[in-house]
């Protein structure tokens, strides 16, 4: 079994590797399309775009989880109301 610290180390390493892979991919796309005349600008803007893309993805995920949290809360509240109503109706009837 892998210790928790080692597992966290692997997770951070692979996350950083994936981030740099995304930076290189976006820089390559910029070099071959937008910045053909000056490819050195592609690396600079590639890092900025990758950071903004990553932050936007995190924001979208958090917004989705937040709205999902509200929906699950409503479902749980409705479930409690229905269970209590069923118990009361069983005792009354």
PyMOL Python script that loads the backbone (N, CA, C, O; Angstrom):
from pymol import cmd

cmd.read_pdbstr("""\
ATOM      1  N   UNK A   1       0.835  -1.177   0.000  1.00  0.00           N
ATOM      2  CA  UNK A   1       0.000   0.000   0.000  1.00  0.00           C
ATOM      3  C   UNK A   1       0.884   1.245   0.000  1.00  0.00           C
ATOM      4  O   UNK A   1       1.900   1.289   0.693  1.00  0.00           O
ATOM      5  N   UNK A   2       0.500   2.245  -0.769  1.00  0.00           N
ATOM      6  CA  UNK A   2       1.273   3.473  -0.900  1.00  0.00           C
ATOM      7  C   UNK A   2       0.926   4.418   0.254  1.00  0.00           C
ATOM      8  O   UNK A   2      -0.251   4.649   0.531  1.00  0.00           O
ATOM      9  N   UNK A   3       1.953   4.967   0.934  1.00  0.00           N
ATOM     10  CA  UNK A   3       1.674   5.931   2.006  1.00  0.00           C
ATOM     11  C   UNK A   3       0.987   7.182   1.458  1.00  0.00           C
ATOM     12  O   UNK A   3       1.122   7.516   0.281  1.00  0.00           O
ATOM     13  N   UNK A   4       0.256   7.858   2.323  1.00  0.00           N
ATOM     14  CA  UNK A   4      -0.517   9.034   1.902  1.00  0.00           C
ATOM     15  C   UNK A   4       0.391  10.149   1.387  1.00  0.00           C
ATOM     16  O   UNK A   4       0.055  10.816   0.408  1.00  0.00           O
ATOM     17  N   UNK A   5       1.530  10.356   2.033  1.00  0.00           N
ATOM     18  CA  UNK A   5       2.444  11.419   1.600  1.00  0.00           C
ATOM     19  C   UNK A   5       2.987  11.127   0.209  1.00  0.00           C
ATOM     20  O   UNK A   5       3.109  12.028  -0.621  1.00  0.00           O
ATOM     21  N   UNK A   6       3.310   9.870  -0.037  1.00  0.00           N
ATOM     22  CA  UNK A   6       3.815   9.490  -1.351  1.00  0.00           C
ATOM     23  C   UNK A   6       2.735   9.625  -2.411  1.00  0.00           C
ATOM     24  O   UNK A   6       3.003  10.059  -3.531  1.00  0.00           O
ATOM     25  N   UNK A   7       1.517   9.254  -2.055  1.00  0.00           N
ATOM     26  CA  UNK A   7       0.396   9.377  -2.987  1.00  0.00           C
ATOM     27  C   UNK A   7       0.134  10.843  -3.323  1.00  0.00           C
ATOM     28  O   UNK A   7      -0.127  11.177  -4.479  1.00  0.00           O
ATOM     29  N   UNK A   8       0.201  11.714  -2.323  1.00  0.00           N
ATOM     30  CA  UNK A   8       0.037  13.145  -2.553  1.00  0.00           C
ATOM     31  C   UNK A   8       1.161  13.682  -3.430  1.00  0.00           C
ATOM     32  O   UNK A   8       0.928  14.529  -4.293  1.00  0.00           O
ATOM     33  N   UNK A   9       2.375  13.194  -3.213  1.00  0.00           N
ATOM     34  CA  UNK A   9       3.516  13.606  -4.021  1.00  0.00           C
ATOM     35  C   UNK A   9       3.305  13.230  -5.486  1.00  0.00           C
ATOM     36  O   UNK A   9       3.575  14.033  -6.379  1.00  0.00           O
ATOM     37  N   UNK A  10       2.821  12.011  -5.734  1.00  0.00           N
ATOM     38  CA  UNK A  10       2.532  11.583  -7.106  1.00  0.00           C
ATOM     39  C   UNK A  10       1.437  12.439  -7.733  1.00  0.00           C
ATOM     40  O   UNK A  10       1.535  12.816  -8.901  1.00  0.00           O
ATOM     41  N   UNK A  11       0.404  12.744  -6.971  1.00  0.00           N
ATOM     42  CA  UNK A  11      -0.704  13.546  -7.500  1.00  0.00           C
ATOM     43  C   UNK A  11      -0.226  14.940  -7.894  1.00  0.00           C
ATOM     44  O   UNK A  11      -0.593  15.448  -8.953  1.00  0.00           O
ATOM     45  N   UNK A  12       0.590  15.555  -7.046  1.00  0.00           N
ATOM     46  CA  UNK A  12       1.112  16.888  -7.353  1.00  0.00           C
ATOM     47  C   UNK A  12       2.029  16.831  -8.566  1.00  0.00           C
ATOM     48  O   UNK A  12       1.970  17.701  -9.434  1.00  0.00           O
ATOM     49  N   UNK A  13       2.878  15.807  -8.628  1.00  0.00           N
ATOM     50  CA  UNK A  13       3.808  15.667  -9.753  1.00  0.00           C
ATOM     51  C   UNK A  13       3.056  15.529 -11.065  1.00  0.00           C
ATOM     52  O   UNK A  13       3.394  16.199 -12.041  1.00  0.00           O
ATOM     53  N   UNK A  14       2.047  14.678 -11.107  1.00  0.00           N
ATOM     54  CA  UNK A  14       1.304  14.472 -12.346  1.00  0.00           C
ATOM     55  C   UNK A  14       0.456  15.691 -12.706  1.00  0.00           C
ATOM     56  O   UNK A  14       0.243  15.965 -13.887  1.00  0.00           O
ATOM     57  N   UNK A  15      -0.026  16.418 -11.713  1.00  0.00           N
ATOM     58  CA  UNK A  15      -0.773  17.644 -11.991  1.00  0.00           C
ATOM     59  C   UNK A  15       0.140  18.700 -12.609  1.00  0.00           C
ATOM     60  O   UNK A  15      -0.241  19.365 -13.572  1.00  0.00           O
ATOM     61  N   UNK A  16       1.331  18.851 -12.062  1.00  0.00           N
ATOM     62  CA  UNK A  16       2.292  19.814 -12.610  1.00  0.00           C
ATOM     63  C   UNK A  16       2.722  19.395 -14.011  1.00  0.00           C
ATOM     64  O   UNK A  16       2.826  20.234 -14.905  1.00  0.00           O
ATOM     65  N   UNK A  17       2.972  18.100 -14.207  1.00  0.00           N
ATOM     66  CA  UNK A  17       3.341  17.610 -15.540  1.00  0.00           C
ATOM     67  C   UNK A  17       2.235  17.871 -16.556  1.00  0.00           C
ATOM     68  O   UNK A  17       2.512  18.272 -17.686  1.00  0.00           O
ATOM     69  N   UNK A  18       0.991  17.648 -16.162  1.00  0.00           N
ATOM     70  CA  UNK A  18      -0.137  17.899 -17.063  1.00  0.00           C
ATOM     71  C   UNK A  18      -0.250  19.388 -17.373  1.00  0.00           C
ATOM     72  O   UNK A  18      -0.568  19.764 -18.501  1.00  0.00           O
ATOM     73  N   UNK A  19       0.007  20.226 -16.389  1.00  0.00           N
ATOM     74  CA  UNK A  19      -0.052  21.675 -16.608  1.00  0.00           C
ATOM     75  C   UNK A  19       1.002  22.102 -17.627  1.00  0.00           C
ATOM     76  O   UNK A  19       0.701  22.854 -18.554  1.00  0.00           O
ATOM     77  N   UNK A  20       2.240  21.624 -17.459  1.00  0.00           N
ATOM     78  CA  UNK A  20       3.298  22.002 -18.400  1.00  0.00           C
ATOM     79  C   UNK A  20       3.062  21.412 -19.786  1.00  0.00           C
ATOM     80  O   UNK A  20       3.435  22.021 -20.789  1.00  0.00           O
ATOM     81  N   UNK A  21       2.455  20.248 -19.852  1.00  0.00           N
ATOM     82  CA  UNK A  21       2.086  19.684 -21.148  1.00  0.00           C
ATOM     83  C   UNK A  21       1.062  20.581 -21.839  1.00  0.00           C
ATOM     84  O   UNK A  21       1.148  20.814 -23.044  1.00  0.00           O
ATOM     85  N   UNK A  22       0.104  21.079 -21.081  1.00  0.00           N
ATOM     86  CA  UNK A  22      -0.894  21.998 -21.631  1.00  0.00           C
ATOM     87  C   UNK A  22      -0.249  23.313 -22.059  1.00  0.00           C
ATOM     88  O   UNK A  22      -0.611  23.862 -23.100  1.00  0.00           O
ATOM     89  N   UNK A  23       0.703  23.830 -21.274  1.00  0.00           N
ATOM     90  CA  UNK A  23       1.425  25.057 -21.646  1.00  0.00           C
ATOM     91  C   UNK A  23       2.146  24.855 -22.969  1.00  0.00           C
ATOM     92  O   UNK A  23       2.067  25.703 -23.857  1.00  0.00           O
ATOM     93  N   UNK A  24       2.849  23.739 -23.103  1.00  0.00           N
ATOM     94  CA  UNK A  24       3.586  23.470 -24.340  1.00  0.00           C
ATOM     95  C   UNK A  24       2.651  23.310 -25.528  1.00  0.00           C
ATOM     96  O   UNK A  24       2.960  23.775 -26.625  1.00  0.00           O
ATOM     97  N   UNK A  25       1.519  22.663 -25.324  1.00  0.00           N
ATOM     98  CA  UNK A  25       0.558  22.469 -26.412  1.00  0.00           C
ATOM     99  C   UNK A  25      -0.026  23.802 -26.869  1.00  0.00           C
ATOM    100  O   UNK A  25      -0.116  24.064 -28.068  1.00  0.00           O
ATOM    101  N   UNK A  26      -0.420  24.638 -25.924  1.00  0.00           N
ATOM    102  CA  UNK A  26      -0.991  25.939 -26.281  1.00  0.00           C
ATOM    103  C   UNK A  26       0.073  26.825 -26.924  1.00  0.00           C
ATOM    104  O   UNK A  26      -0.223  27.549 -27.874  1.00  0.00           O
ATOM    105  N   UNK A  27       1.302  26.779 -26.420  1.00  0.00           N
ATOM    106  CA  UNK A  27       2.383  27.551 -27.038  1.00  0.00           C
ATOM    107  C   UNK A  27       2.631  27.094 -28.467  1.00  0.00           C
ATOM    108  O   UNK A  27       2.847  27.916 -29.358  1.00  0.00           O
ATOM    109  N   UNK A  28       2.601  25.790 -28.688  1.00  0.00           N
ATOM    110  CA  UNK A  28       2.777  25.265 -30.043  1.00  0.00           C
ATOM    111  C   UNK A  28       1.654  25.747 -30.963  1.00  0.00           C
ATOM    112  O   UNK A  28       1.908  26.164 -32.094  1.00  0.00           O
ATOM    113  N   UNK A  29       0.421  25.689 -30.477  1.00  0.00           N
ATOM    114  CA  UNK A  29      -0.699  26.172 -31.292  1.00  0.00           C
ATOM    115  C   UNK A  29      -0.542  27.651 -31.629  1.00  0.00           C
ATOM    116  O   UNK A  29      -0.814  28.068 -32.755  1.00  0.00           O
ATOM    117  N   UNK A  30      -0.107  28.436 -30.662  1.00  0.00           N
ATOM    118  CA  UNK A  30       0.090  29.863 -30.911  1.00  0.00           C
ATOM    119  C   UNK A  30       1.237  30.105 -31.891  1.00  0.00           C
ATOM    120  O   UNK A  30       1.151  30.992 -32.740  1.00  0.00           O
ATOM    121  N   UNK A  31       2.315  29.316 -31.777  1.00  0.00           N
ATOM    122  CA  UNK A  31       3.455  29.467 -32.688  1.00  0.00           C
ATOM    123  C   UNK A  31       3.070  29.166 -34.124  1.00  0.00           C
ATOM    124  O   UNK A  31       3.524  29.836 -35.051  1.00  0.00           O
ATOM    125  N   UNK A  32       2.239  28.163 -34.302  1.00  0.00           N
ATOM    126  CA  UNK A  32       1.897  27.749 -35.661  1.00  0.00           C
ATOM    127  C   UNK A  32       0.742  28.538 -36.261  1.00  0.00           C
ATOM    128  O   UNK A  32       0.518  28.474 -37.470  1.00  0.00           O
ATOM    129  N   UNK A  33       0.010  29.275 -35.445  1.00  0.00           N
ATOM    130  CA  UNK A  33      -1.147  29.994 -35.990  1.00  0.00           C
ATOM    131  C   UNK A  33      -1.001  31.503 -35.837  1.00  0.00           C
ATOM    132  O   UNK A  33      -0.761  32.201 -36.823  1.00  0.00           O
ATOM    133  N   UNK A  34      -1.139  32.003 -34.653  1.00  0.00           N
ATOM    134  CA  UNK A  34      -1.233  33.446 -34.428  1.00  0.00           C
ATOM    135  C   UNK A  34       0.127  34.139 -34.510  1.00  0.00           C
ATOM    136  O   UNK A  34       0.247  35.202 -35.120  1.00  0.00           O
ATOM    137  N   UNK A  35       1.148  33.542 -33.899  1.00  0.00           N
ATOM    138  CA  UNK A  35       2.455  34.195 -33.796  1.00  0.00           C
ATOM    139  C   UNK A  35       3.482  33.569 -34.732  1.00  0.00           C
ATOM    140  O   UNK A  35       4.592  33.255 -34.301  1.00  0.00           O
ATOM    141  N   UNK A  36       3.137  33.383 -35.993  1.00  0.00           N
ATOM    142  CA  UNK A  36       4.106  32.851 -36.956  1.00  0.00           C
ATOM    143  C   UNK A  36       5.264  33.829 -37.159  1.00  0.00           C
ATOM    144  O   UNK A  36       6.405  33.405 -37.344  1.00  0.00           O
ATOM    145  N   UNK A  37       4.985  35.112 -37.128  1.00  0.00           N
ATOM    146  CA  UNK A  37       6.021  36.117 -37.360  1.00  0.00           C
ATOM    147  C   UNK A  37       6.998  36.209 -36.188  1.00  0.00           C
ATOM    148  O   UNK A  37       8.194  36.410 -36.401  1.00  0.00           O
ATOM    149  N   UNK A  38       6.513  36.065 -34.965  1.00  0.00           N
ATOM    150  CA  UNK A  38       7.372  36.163 -33.779  1.00  0.00           C
ATOM    151  C   UNK A  38       7.024  35.045 -32.794  1.00  0.00           C
ATOM    152  O   UNK A  38       6.245  35.256 -31.864  1.00  0.00           O
ATOM    153  N   UNK A  39       7.602  33.851 -32.999  1.00  0.00           N
ATOM    154  CA  UNK A  39       7.257  32.698 -32.145  1.00  0.00           C
ATOM    155  C   UNK A  39       7.662  32.846 -30.681  1.00  0.00           C
ATOM    156  O   UNK A  39       7.161  32.108 -29.832  1.00  0.00           O
ATOM    157  N   UNK A  40       8.560  33.785 -30.366  1.00  0.00           N
ATOM    158  CA  UNK A  40       8.958  33.941 -28.961  1.00  0.00           C
ATOM    159  C   UNK A  40       7.806  34.467 -28.107  1.00  0.00           C
ATOM    160  O   UNK A  40       7.753  34.208 -26.904  1.00  0.00           O
ATOM    161  N   UNK A  41       6.898  35.193 -28.718  1.00  0.00           N
ATOM    162  CA  UNK A  41       5.732  35.682 -27.973  1.00  0.00           C
ATOM    163  C   UNK A  41       4.777  34.553 -27.605  1.00  0.00           C
ATOM    164  O   UNK A  41       4.007  34.671 -26.652  1.00  0.00           O
ATOM    165  N   UNK A  42       4.827  33.468 -28.358  1.00  0.00           N
ATOM    166  CA  UNK A  42       3.909  32.353 -28.115  1.00  0.00           C
ATOM    167  C   UNK A  42       4.120  31.746 -26.733  1.00  0.00           C
ATOM    168  O   UNK A  42       3.150  31.380 -26.069  1.00  0.00           O
ATOM    169  N   UNK A  43       5.367  31.633 -26.287  1.00  0.00           N
ATOM    170  CA  UNK A  43       5.638  31.057 -24.964  1.00  0.00           C
ATOM    171  C   UNK A  43       5.079  31.952 -23.861  1.00  0.00           C
ATOM    172  O   UNK A  43       4.492  31.469 -22.893  1.00  0.00           O
ATOM    173  N   UNK A  44       5.268  33.254 -24.019  1.00  0.00           N
ATOM    174  CA  UNK A  44       4.777  34.198 -23.009  1.00  0.00           C
ATOM    175  C   UNK A  44       3.254  34.160 -22.925  1.00  0.00           C
ATOM    176  O   UNK A  44       2.693  34.046 -21.835  1.00  0.00           O
ATOM    177  N   UNK A  45       2.598  34.252 -24.050  1.00  0.00           N
ATOM    178  CA  UNK A  45       1.142  34.242 -24.045  1.00  0.00           C
ATOM    179  C   UNK A  45       0.587  32.845 -23.779  1.00  0.00           C
ATOM    180  O   UNK A  45      -0.523  32.705 -23.266  1.00  0.00           O
ATOM    181  N   UNK A  46       1.343  31.824 -24.122  1.00  0.00           N
ATOM    182  CA  UNK A  46       0.907  30.454 -23.846  1.00  0.00           C
ATOM    183  C   UNK A  46       0.773  30.195 -22.358  1.00  0.00           C
ATOM    184  O   UNK A  46      -0.175  29.545 -21.918  1.00  0.00           O
ATOM    185  N   UNK A  47       1.725  30.705 -21.579  1.00  0.00           N
ATOM    186  CA  UNK A  47       1.654  30.537 -20.125  1.00  0.00           C
ATOM    187  C   UNK A  47       0.470  31.295 -19.538  1.00  0.00           C
ATOM    188  O   UNK A  47      -0.228  30.787 -18.661  1.00  0.00           O
ATOM    189  N   UNK A  48       0.249  32.513 -20.027  1.00  0.00           N
ATOM    190  CA  UNK A  48      -0.877  33.303 -19.520  1.00  0.00           C
ATOM    191  C   UNK A  48      -2.207  32.651 -19.886  1.00  0.00           C
ATOM    192  O   UNK A  48      -3.112  32.573 -19.055  1.00  0.00           O
ATOM    193  N   UNK A  49      -2.325  32.186 -21.126  1.00  0.00           N
ATOM    194  CA  UNK A  49      -3.566  31.535 -21.548  1.00  0.00           C
ATOM    195  C   UNK A  49      -3.813  30.246 -20.775  1.00  0.00           C
ATOM    196  O   UNK A  49      -4.949  29.954 -20.401  1.00  0.00           O
ATOM    197  N   UNK A  50      -2.760  29.478 -20.535  1.00  0.00           N
ATOM    198  CA  UNK A  50      -2.917  28.231 -19.791  1.00  0.00           C
ATOM    199  C   UNK A  50      -3.381  28.506 -18.366  1.00  0.00           C
ATOM    200  O   UNK A  50      -4.246  27.801 -17.847  1.00  0.00           O
ATOM    201  N   UNK A  51      -2.816  29.517 -17.737  1.00  0.00           N
ATOM    202  CA  UNK A  51      -3.241  29.873 -16.384  1.00  0.00           C
ATOM    203  C   UNK A  51      -4.708  30.286 -16.374  1.00  0.00           C
ATOM    204  O   UNK A  51      -5.470  29.854 -15.508  1.00  0.00           O
ATOM    205  N   UNK A  52      -5.108  31.119 -17.330  1.00  0.00           N
ATOM    206  CA  UNK A  52      -6.503  31.560 -17.387  1.00  0.00           C
ATOM    207  C   UNK A  52      -7.448  30.408 -17.707  1.00  0.00           C
ATOM    208  O   UNK A  52      -8.546  30.341 -17.154  1.00  0.00           O
ATOM    209  N   UNK A  53      -7.040  29.508 -18.587  1.00  0.00           N
ATOM    210  CA  UNK A  53      -7.869  28.344 -18.913  1.00  0.00           C
ATOM    211  C   UNK A  53      -8.039  27.460 -17.682  1.00  0.00           C
ATOM    212  O   UNK A  53      -9.140  26.987 -17.401  1.00  0.00           O
ATOM    213  N   UNK A  54      -6.950  27.236 -16.948  1.00  0.00           N
ATOM    214  CA  UNK A  54      -7.014  26.399 -15.745  1.00  0.00           C
ATOM    215  C   UNK A  54      -7.916  27.023 -14.684  1.00  0.00           C
ATOM    216  O   UNK A  54      -8.740  26.333 -14.084  1.00  0.00           O
ATOM    217  N   UNK A  55      -7.763  28.316 -14.452  1.00  0.00           N
ATOM    218  CA  UNK A  55      -8.596  28.989 -13.454  1.00  0.00           C
ATOM    219  C   UNK A  55     -10.062  29.003 -13.868  1.00  0.00           C
ATOM    220  O   UNK A  55     -10.949  28.862 -13.027  1.00  0.00           O
ATOM    221  N   UNK A  56     -10.317  29.173 -15.160  1.00  0.00           N
ATOM    222  CA  UNK A  56     -11.697  29.146 -15.646  1.00  0.00           C
ATOM    223  C   UNK A  56     -12.313  27.772 -15.453  1.00  0.00           C
ATOM    224  O   UNK A  56     -13.477  27.660 -15.065  1.00  0.00           O
ATOM    225  N   UNK A  57     -11.541  26.721 -15.720  1.00  0.00           N
ATOM    226  CA  UNK A  57     -12.045  25.358 -15.534  1.00  0.00           C
ATOM    227  C   UNK A  57     -12.363  25.095 -14.065  1.00  0.00           C
ATOM    228  O   UNK A  57     -13.392  24.500 -13.747  1.00  0.00           O
ATOM    229  N   UNK A  58     -11.484  25.537 -13.175  1.00  0.00           N
ATOM    230  CA  UNK A  58     -11.730  25.363 -11.741  1.00  0.00           C
ATOM    231  C   UNK A  58     -12.982  26.129 -11.318  1.00  0.00           C
ATOM    232  O   UNK A  58     -13.788  25.621 -10.538  1.00  0.00           O
ATOM    233  N   UNK A  59     -13.146  27.341 -11.827  1.00  0.00           N
ATOM    234  CA  UNK A  59     -14.327  28.148 -11.502  1.00  0.00           C
ATOM    235  C   UNK A  59     -15.607  27.466 -11.972  1.00  0.00           C
ATOM    236  O   UNK A  59     -16.596  27.421 -11.240  1.00  0.00           O
ATOM    237  N   UNK A  60     -15.588  26.936 -13.191  1.00  0.00           N
ATOM    238  CA  UNK A  60     -16.774  26.257 -13.726  1.00  0.00           C
ATOM    239  C   UNK A  60     -17.108  25.026 -12.897  1.00  0.00           C
ATOM    240  O   UNK A  60     -18.278  24.768 -12.611  1.00  0.00           O
ATOM    241  N   UNK A  61     -16.093  24.266 -12.511  1.00  0.00           N
ATOM    242  CA  UNK A  61     -16.323  23.072 -11.689  1.00  0.00           C
ATOM    243  C   UNK A  61     -16.911  23.468 -10.335  1.00  0.00           C
ATOM    244  O   UNK A  61     -17.855  22.837  -9.861  1.00  0.00           O
ATOM    245  N   UNK A  62     -16.357  24.510  -9.713  1.00  0.00           N
ATOM    246  CA  UNK A  62     -16.881  24.955  -8.415  1.00  0.00           C
ATOM    247  C   UNK A  62     -18.306  25.486  -8.533  1.00  0.00           C
ATOM    248  O   UNK A  62     -19.127  25.259  -7.644  1.00  0.00           O
ATOM    249  N   UNK A  63     -18.604  26.187  -9.616  1.00  0.00           N
ATOM    250  CA  UNK A  63     -19.973  26.680  -9.818  1.00  0.00           C
ATOM    251  C   UNK A  63     -20.934  25.514 -10.004  1.00  0.00           C
ATOM    252  O   UNK A  63     -22.050  25.538  -9.484  1.00  0.00           O
ATOM    253  N   UNK A  64     -20.504  24.490 -10.746  1.00  0.00           N
ATOM    254  CA  UNK A  64     -21.345  23.314 -10.954  1.00  0.00           C
ATOM    255  C   UNK A  64     -21.574  22.576  -9.643  1.00  0.00           C
ATOM    256  O   UNK A  64     -22.695  22.162  -9.348  1.00  0.00           O
ATOM    257  N   UNK A  65     -20.516  22.410  -8.858  1.00  0.00           N
ATOM    258  CA  UNK A  65     -20.639  21.719  -7.573  1.00  0.00           C
ATOM    259  C   UNK A  65     -21.547  22.512  -6.638  1.00  0.00           C
ATOM    260  O   UNK A  65     -22.344  21.926  -5.905  1.00  0.00           O
ATOM    261  N   UNK A  66     -21.433  23.833  -6.658  1.00  0.00           N
ATOM    262  CA  UNK A  66     -22.273  24.666  -5.800  1.00  0.00           C
ATOM    263  C   UNK A  66     -23.746  24.523  -6.170  1.00  0.00           C
ATOM    264  O   UNK A  66     -24.599  24.389  -5.292  1.00  0.00           O
ATOM    265  N   UNK A  67     -24.043  24.550  -7.460  1.00  0.00           N
ATOM    266  CA  UNK A  67     -25.445  24.395  -7.865  1.00  0.00           C
ATOM    267  C   UNK A  67     -25.923  22.975  -7.613  1.00  0.00           C
ATOM    268  O   UNK A  67     -27.083  22.763  -7.261  1.00  0.00           O
ATOM    269  N   UNK A  68     -25.040  22.003  -7.791  1.00  0.00           N
ATOM    270  CA  UNK A  68     -25.393  20.616  -7.511  1.00  0.00           C
ATOM    271  C   UNK A  68     -25.657  20.432  -6.018  1.00  0.00           C
ATOM    272  O   UNK A  68     -26.535  19.662  -5.628  1.00  0.00           O
ATOM    273  N   UNK A  69     -24.899  21.136  -5.192  1.00  0.00           N
ATOM    274  CA  UNK A  69     -25.086  21.071  -3.742  1.00  0.00           C
ATOM    275  C   UNK A  69     -26.477  21.571  -3.355  1.00  0.00           C
ATOM    276  O   UNK A  69     -27.130  20.996  -2.484  1.00  0.00           O
ATOM    277  N   UNK A  70     -26.925  22.642  -4.005  1.00  0.00           N
ATOM    278  CA  UNK A  70     -28.262  23.175  -3.720  1.00  0.00           C
ATOM    279  C   UNK A  70     -29.343  22.184  -4.143  1.00  0.00           C
ATOM    280  O   UNK A  70     -30.323  21.983  -3.425  1.00  0.00           O
ATOM    281  N   UNK A  71     -29.165  21.574  -5.299  1.00  0.00           N
ATOM    282  CA  UNK A  71     -30.152  20.609  -5.797  1.00  0.00           C
ATOM    283  C   UNK A  71     -30.234  19.404  -4.868  1.00  0.00           C
ATOM    284  O   UNK A  71     -31.327  18.937  -4.549  1.00  0.00           O
ATOM    285  N   UNK A  72     -29.083  18.902  -4.435  1.00  0.00           N
ATOM    286  CA  UNK A  72     -29.066  17.756  -3.524  1.00  0.00           C
ATOM    287  C   UNK A  72     -29.708  18.135  -2.188  1.00  0.00           C
ATOM    288  O   UNK A  72     -30.402  17.316  -1.585  1.00  0.00           O
ATOM    289  N   UNK A  73     -29.487  19.357  -1.724  1.00  0.00           N
ATOM    290  CA  UNK A  73     -30.123  19.818  -0.490  1.00  0.00           C
ATOM    291  C   UNK A  73     -31.636  19.825  -0.594  1.00  0.00           C
ATOM    292  O   UNK A  73     -32.328  19.437   0.347  1.00  0.00           O
ATOM    293  N   UNK A  74     -32.152  20.261  -1.729  1.00  0.00           N
ATOM    294  CA  UNK A  74     -33.605  20.261  -1.942  1.00  0.00           C
ATOM    295  C   UNK A  74     -34.136  18.832  -1.973  1.00  0.00           C
ATOM    296  O   UNK A  74     -35.185  18.546  -1.396  1.00  0.00           O
ATOM    297  N   UNK A  75     -33.417  17.938  -2.643  1.00  0.00           N
ATOM    298  CA  UNK A  75     -33.849  16.534  -2.716  1.00  0.00           C
ATOM    299  C   UNK A  75     -33.861  15.902  -1.329  1.00  0.00           C
ATOM    300  O   UNK A  75     -34.789  15.169  -0.986  1.00  0.00           O
ATOM    301  N   UNK A  76     -32.833  16.182  -0.532  1.00  0.00           N
ATOM    302  CA  UNK A  76     -32.776  15.631   0.829  1.00  0.00           C
ATOM    303  C   UNK A  76     -33.918  16.185   1.680  1.00  0.00           C
ATOM    304  O   UNK A  76     -34.570  15.433   2.404  1.00  0.00           O
ATOM    305  N   UNK A  77     -34.162  17.479   1.599  1.00  0.00           N
ATOM    306  CA  UNK A  77     -35.260  18.080   2.370  1.00  0.00           C
ATOM    307  C   UNK A  77     -36.597  17.489   1.950  1.00  0.00           C
ATOM    308  O   UNK A  77     -37.429  17.174   2.802  1.00  0.00           O
ATOM    309  N   UNK A  78     -36.811  17.336   0.658  1.00  0.00           N
ATOM    310  CA  UNK A  78     -38.047  16.739   0.162  1.00  0.00           C
ATOM    311  C   UNK A  78     -38.182  15.292   0.640  1.00  0.00           C
ATOM    312  O   UNK A  78     -39.275  14.849   0.994  1.00  0.00           O
ATOM    313  N   UNK A  79     -37.078  14.567   0.649  1.00  0.00           N
ATOM    314  CA  UNK A  79     -37.099  13.191   1.137  1.00  0.00           C
ATOM    315  C   UNK A  79     -37.500  13.110   2.595  1.00  0.00           C
ATOM    316  O   UNK A  79     -38.306  12.260   2.972  1.00  0.00           O
ATOM    317  N   UNK A  80     -36.933  14.005   3.438  1.00  0.00           N
ATOM    318  CA  UNK A  80     -37.297  14.021   4.852  1.00  0.00           C
ATOM    319  C   UNK A  80     -38.774  14.337   5.042  1.00  0.00           C
ATOM    320  O   UNK A  80     -39.451  13.707   5.854  1.00  0.00           O
ATOM    321  N   UNK A  81     -39.266  15.310   4.296  1.00  0.00           N
ATOM    322  CA  UNK A  81     -40.681  15.677   4.406  1.00  0.00           C
ATOM    323  C   UNK A  81     -41.563  14.501   4.019  1.00  0.00           C
ATOM    324  O   UNK A  81     -42.551  14.218   4.697  1.00  0.00           O
ATOM    325  N   UNK A  82     -41.218  13.815   2.941  1.00  0.00           N
ATOM    326  CA  UNK A  82     -42.026  12.675   2.496  1.00  0.00           C
ATOM    327  C   UNK A  82     -41.983  11.519   3.490  1.00  0.00           C
ATOM    328  O   UNK A  82     -43.003  10.872   3.727  1.00  0.00           O
ATOM    329  N   UNK A  83     -40.816  11.252   4.072  1.00  0.00           N
ATOM    330  CA  UNK A  83     -40.709  10.164   5.053  1.00  0.00           C
ATOM    331  C   UNK A  83     -41.519  10.497   6.300  1.00  0.00           C
ATOM    332  O   UNK A  83     -42.239   9.641   6.814  1.00  0.00           O
ATOM    333  N   UNK A  84     -41.414  11.720   6.789  1.00  0.00           N
ATOM    334  CA  UNK A  84     -42.176  12.118   7.978  1.00  0.00           C
ATOM    335  C   UNK A  84     -43.674  12.087   7.689  1.00  0.00           C
ATOM    336  O   UNK A  84     -44.457  11.640   8.527  1.00  0.00           O
ATOM    337  N   UNK A  85     -44.077  12.560   6.511  1.00  0.00           N
ATOM    338  CA  UNK A  85     -45.497  12.527   6.142  1.00  0.00           C
ATOM    339  C   UNK A  85     -46.001  11.095   6.048  1.00  0.00           C
ATOM    340  O   UNK A  85     -47.118  10.807   6.478  1.00  0.00           O
ATOM    341  N   UNK A  86     -45.196  10.192   5.494  1.00  0.00           N
ATOM    342  CA  UNK A  86     -45.605   8.791   5.398  1.00  0.00           C
ATOM    343  C   UNK A  86     -45.744   8.171   6.780  1.00  0.00           C
ATOM    344  O   UNK A  86     -46.668   7.393   7.018  1.00  0.00           O
ATOM    345  N   UNK A  87     -44.829   8.508   7.701  1.00  0.00           N
ATOM    346  CA  UNK A  87     -44.918   7.973   9.057  1.00  0.00           C
ATOM    347  C   UNK A  87     -46.162   8.495   9.772  1.00  0.00           C
ATOM    348  O   UNK A  87     -46.849   7.736  10.454  1.00  0.00           O
ATOM    349  N   UNK A  88     -46.452   9.776   9.621  1.00  0.00           N
ATOM    350  CA  UNK A  88     -47.635  10.365  10.260  1.00  0.00           C
ATOM    351  C   UNK A  88     -48.900   9.745   9.692  1.00  0.00           C
ATOM    352  O   UNK A  88     -49.809   9.398  10.446  1.00  0.00           O
ATOM    353  N   UNK A  89     -48.974   9.601   8.385  1.00  0.00           N
ATOM    354  CA  UNK A  89     -50.159   9.008   7.762  1.00  0.00           C
ATOM    355  C   UNK A  89     -50.340   7.549   8.175  1.00  0.00           C
ATOM    356  O   UNK A  89     -51.469   7.079   8.310  1.00  0.00           O
ATOM    357  N   UNK A  90     -49.238   6.834   8.375  1.00  0.00           N
ATOM    358  CA  UNK A  90     -49.331   5.445   8.818  1.00  0.00           C
ATOM    359  C   UNK A  90     -49.873   5.377  10.244  1.00  0.00           C
ATOM    360  O   UNK A  90     -50.693   4.513  10.556  1.00  0.00           O
ATOM    361  N   UNK A  91     -49.418   6.282  11.109  1.00  0.00           N
ATOM    362  CA  UNK A  91     -49.884   6.286  12.494  1.00  0.00           C
ATOM    363  C   UNK A  91     -51.332   6.747  12.599  1.00  0.00           C
ATOM    364  O   UNK A  91     -52.072   6.246  13.445  1.00  0.00           O
ATOM    365  N   UNK A  92     -51.749   7.682  11.765  1.00  0.00           N
ATOM    366  CA  UNK A  92     -53.109   8.217  11.811  1.00  0.00           C
ATOM    367  C   UNK A  92     -54.094   7.219  11.229  1.00  0.00           C
ATOM    368  O   UNK A  92     -55.198   7.064  11.751  1.00  0.00           O
ATOM    369  N   UNK A  93     -53.727   6.569  10.197  1.00  0.00           N
ATOM    370  CA  UNK A  93     -54.653   5.669   9.489  1.00  0.00           C
ATOM    371  C   UNK A  93     -54.769   4.406  10.240  1.00  0.00           C
ATOM    372  O   UNK A  93     -55.497   3.505   9.825  1.00  0.00           O
TER     373      UNK A  93
END
""", "prot")
cmd.dss("prot")
cmd.show_as("cartoon", "prot")
cmd.util.cbc("prot")
cmd.orient("prot")
